[in-house]
Amino acid sequence: MSRPIRAAAALCGTGLALSAAIPAPVHAHGIAGDRLFPATLSIDDPAVGDELSLPTFTYQPQSSSAGSPETRSYGYGAEWDKTITEHLGIAINDGYSVIHQQGSNSLYGWNDLVTTLKYQFFENDAHEVMMSAGIQREWGGTGALRVGEDATGWTQPTLYAGKGFGDLPAGVGLLRPFALTGELGYQFADVPTAHTPDGPSHNPNFWNIGFSVQYDMHYLQTQVKDYGLPDVVNHLIPLVEFAYATPATAGYGATTTGTIAPGFLYEGGSYQIGVEALIPANKASGTRTGMIAQLHFYLDDLFPSSIGKPVF
Amino acid sequence: MTHRIRVLAFVLGLLLAFSGQAFAHAMLETAAPSAGSTVATPDEIRLGFTEALEPRFSSITVTDAAGKPIAAPKAAPDPADAKVLELHPSAPLAPGRYHVAWAVVSVDTHRTQGGFDFTVQP
């Protein structure tokens, strides 16, 4: 079975495991106290959940440089997050890439499959804090080498955290809708140096560092002051995401790269729409701005008694 | 490739088809008095949510500037609207600042909570 078919079969199989029992009240999404930590686009949020990102669309143009033609890359991704228990979850992530090259044939192919096992080990409602730890695994060789996917994989222990500022005093009420989230991961390459027909291929380890700064307009309206803004505005979370990767071992030419992604999320209750610009953080990351857009479903709201609840 | 896209499109279609039956988290949508407002002594604290509530697990607590809870019967849903929770103070609120803390459970058992301040004018 191909990966999507396996995923769909698992989805349907879980869906058949319906339960009529009414569980005790639970938190879902990424909620700590009064704070919703939404699903962010460039980095992962600090919660586990039953969610589906489908699709995640990315567009990244690159100017021509020495020996490389101008390219326009399009990505069509999907991620399914499933809770095993209330605080333990898994995620499956895959995508399809299309790269148009100036003066040359376009390249098409699947990305390497990435899976994540994640455990939320800390939550403080009063101070709107949430922390999780996880292990990400890229299954090398499952994607297409022609679109730049890795022939060998990597494993990355990752720490995730979120902090809302709703516990600030009322005197600085306008700061209370702010929140920070972040992740820190160390990526171990399976094979530091692979020998290919084209010569040795070096795969250094990486530090992957990301964080987001968010401002929740619904929090402002309901927890701080209702300014009578249009309803659509009260569903928005303007944010900026920062994501960096820097070599932790001999880089063999690899350097620090990253993106700065300003944009907004629209919270629709059982779904979320996100749009962000992708701005290269330095010259090594590119010279042109791309974009990312995502339609995200909260399965715990859509299917609360079947695939939207923990297995156990 | 086309087969994979068909499978993904099928899953997306399934979600959209069922999305009309969604039971989202109960998020606070309207409040009277509203957050940060200054008002005359209110007869009631009335909170409107996006989803119907489970009354047994839903509450409103109002405290004065000293942190002392005001006297009031347990908050109850509006008989005409299961998405609205009301609290009726036992006595008129004196001028000053008050904090409203709410915690509700939607009919799909998801818990949300929040709080805000309002001021009763002299």
Interface residues (C-beta under 8 A of the other chain):
Chain A: S2 R3 P4 I5 A8 L11 I22 P23 A24 P25 V26 H27 A28 H29 I31 G33 D34 L52 L54 P55 A78 Y96 Y108 W110 D125 A170 G173 H218 Q221 T222 Q223 V224 K225 D226 G269 S270 Y271 F297 Y298 D300 D301 L302 F303 P304 S305
Chain B: M1 H3 R4 I5 V7 L8 F10 V11 L12 L15 F18 S19 Q21 A22 F23 A24 H25 M27 L28 A31 S34 A35 G36 S37 T50 E54 F57 V105 D108 T109 H110 R111 T112 Q113 G114 G115 F116 D117
